[in-house]
Amino acid sequence: MAASKSFKAGFAPTIDCAVLVVAFEKGFATDENLSLDLLRRPSTGDLLAEWGRLDLQGLHLSAALPVASALGLPDLPSNLVAPFVLATGGATFVVSQVLHDDLAEQGMKIPDPGTLARSLARVAASRQRARLPPLIFAVEHRLAVSVFELRYLLDSAHLRVGHDVNLLVAAPADMPHMLEAGDIDGFYVGEPYGTSAVLRGTARIVTTKSHIWQNAPEKVLAVSRDWATAQPATLEALLRALYRAGEWCASHANIEELAGILAAPHYLDMDGDLILPALTGFISHSPARMLECPGFFSTSSKATNFPWQSQALWFYSQMLRWEDCPPEFASDAKAYEAACEAFRPDLFRTAMKPIFAPVPAANMKLEGTLKVPVHVGASRSSLVLGPDAFFDGRIFDPEKMVPDSES
C-alpha cells in the first residue's frame, strides 16, 4: 500500500501552470509519495487532441472546458471533471498600438472594461462604415474562459462575435508575433504574452481578467470521472500537493524564484523578467507605464482552489446564451446536473481534510455580490472570500437556472 503513486499531467505554457510546476519542482508531490510527471504542449488544442494517446491522467485546462465536456459538446474528451482550481486571474486583454490609439480617441479609460467595450463599439461601427473587415482577437480555445469573458464584455456594448468582431484560436506563444505581423488586432490570454507584446513596443494592455470578473477561475486540473473514481488515493495526494504548491507560489518571498523556475525552456521558455509582472500585480500597460492590479493572479487563499459549482453554472449559462450547446438544454434537468457536477467540491473537501485546510461549507454562491473581502463559514475555521464582482455590477444567481423538476 505504501508504493509510490504516479500521475502524468499535460500543460500549456501560460502563467497558470505554476502550481503544477511547483508541485513537481519543490517536492510537494514527493512529500505525498506521488511521482508527478509533466508534459508540455503548445496549446490547449494540442493537449485535448493528445489526451487519449499520451497516457495522461490529468490536464491543465481552461475552467470552462470540463463543463463543455460534461455537456457532451463536440471535439472534446468526454466526462472530464475539475476537482481543483489551479489559478484565478492572470490574463490580459492586449491590442495593437494602432487600435489602442483609436480606442483612446473614442473615450477608453484604461483599465476600465466598460469604457473599453463602448470604445470598441464605436471603432467597430466606423470600420463597418468604411467597409473594413471586423476586428480580430485571438483566444486559446473556442470554449475557453477567455471567450466567455470577452463575449460578456463585448455584449455590454451590443457587439456580436462573428459580426462586429471575430475570434481566432491560436497558441498563446504565437499571439505576440501574430499581433506584430498584423494578423490580429489583439488577444486575450494568460500571461506572460501580454507583457511580452507590450515590451516589444507593438501593443498595449487595455484591461485584465481581474477587472472583468474579480477572482474568477482561469485554469483547473481536469481528470476523467472514471479515473477519479478508480484512483481516489492518488487524486487526494495530488490535490494536497497542489494546495501546498499554491501556498508556496502565493508567498511574496518566493516570487523571484518562481519566475526563474517558470522561465525554464521546458516550462514557459521566456525571460523571467517578463513573468514577474503577473506575479507582482504590477502590469506593464505600455513600456513606460505600469498598472497596479491587486488580485491580478492568485494561486492560494480566499478559496482560490475551490471548484465552486456556481462558477461552472455561469459558464453553462454563457454556453446557452451564445448557443454553444442546444437551446433545449435550458430546460433539461440532466444537462443542468451535468454542468453543475463538472466541478467537484466533494473531491476537494475529502483531499483537504488531513491538512485542515479551510474549505467553504457551501458548493455554490451568488456570483458578483462581493465588492470587498468578507469572512464566511468554513469547514475548519473562518474563511475570507471575494471580491468576486463583475465589471458591470451584475449578479449571477445559479438557483435561477434550475430547470422545472418535471423536465
Secondary structure, 3 states (H helix, E strand, C coil): CCCCEEEEEEECCCHHHHHHHHHHHCCHHHHCCEEEEEEECCCHHHHHHHCCCCCCCEEEEECCHHHHHHCCCCCCCCCEEEEEEEEEECEEEEEEHHHHHHHHHCCCCCCCHHHHHHHHHHHHHHHHHCCCCCEEEEECCCCCHHHHHHHHHHHCCCCCECCCEEEEECCHHHHHHHHHHCCCCEEEEECCHHHHHHHCCCEEEEEEHHHHECCCEEEEEEEEHHHHHHCHHHHHHHHHHHHHHHHHHHCHHHHHHHHHHHCCCCCCCCCHHHHHHHHHCEEEEECCEEEECCCCEECCCCCCCCCCHHHHHHHHHHHHHCCCCCHHHHHCHHHHHHHHCCECHHHHHHHHHHHCCCCECCCCCCECCCCCCEEECECCCCEEECCCCECCCCCECHHHHCCCCCC
